Amino acid sequence: GVYLNEWGRVLARYCTAVSKVIEDENGLHIIVVPWNMLIVDAVDILRNPIIEKLELSEAELYDRIETHGYDAAQVEALIKAANAARELVGGQQQDNKPGYIKLYELHGKLSLRYLTDDEKDTYKYVQQMRVFSMVQNKDKKEDYDEYTLYRGREKNPYRVAHLIKEDGRAIGIGSVENLFENQWMVNHEKKNVKDVLDMACRVIFQTADGTLVGRNVLTEMETGDIIVHGSGQPLSLVNTFKPEVGQFGEYAAEWKALGNEINGISE
């Protein structure tokens, strides 16, 4: 039930949902993978490698040595390199927050040589999974050191569902993308109202007296101060009138109503 609810919400928002099905000693697990954690081909998802981004703490990384078969030596080296990368000059840590380490979990048909390290297997392709991470080299900032925590064969765990499939693109057009233009126009009109109101709230004075140039009523004048101006050069208030902003709101409401109509949203 939890899976189906999330699956339906993702389909409504993005028109396409990617599910991940995994079976282990604890049974069958199925989840909806968040789109912001995926790197996929823009045209065809399943026929190309899929990369899932993970952010794990040190404790979670150590746990995965037992639960996921991660390479213990590589985990140790990665954690050491990640901690070193967060050090300031002199070895002091940047902060006291527990650092999360970003991993990339790659699934796809790749050369068998990546598993066997044998040149003869270069042109044999098998479905496999690799988990790796990259940490910036401390001595050569332009270089990154790679750590492979896991590699092995697998069955493709991903399933893709479309509410409405779009030709020539991996993901459909959901309510989020439908509302891009509407949201931009509503934001634009709200910003116009804010600018007009900000301008109307400013208190500005004008004078032809050069002795008052550069003075500011907020920082250089107090209640009861007497201002001296030249003869025939009074100090007067500039009328920053408040214009009618109702039309801005009406225009934004029209765009909001159009967005609801496009996505079939009613009260």
PyMOL commands that set and color helices and strands:
alter all, ss='L'
color gray80, all
select helices_A, chain A and resi 2-14+35-37+58-67+72-85+113-116+119-121+175-178+180-200+210-212+217-220+246-262
alter helices_A, ss='H'
color red, helices_A
select strands_A, chain A and resi 16-24+27-32+38-39+50-56+101-111+125-136+144-153+158-162+205-206+236-237
alter strands_A, ss='S'
color yellow, strands_A
deselect
rebuild
show_as cartoon
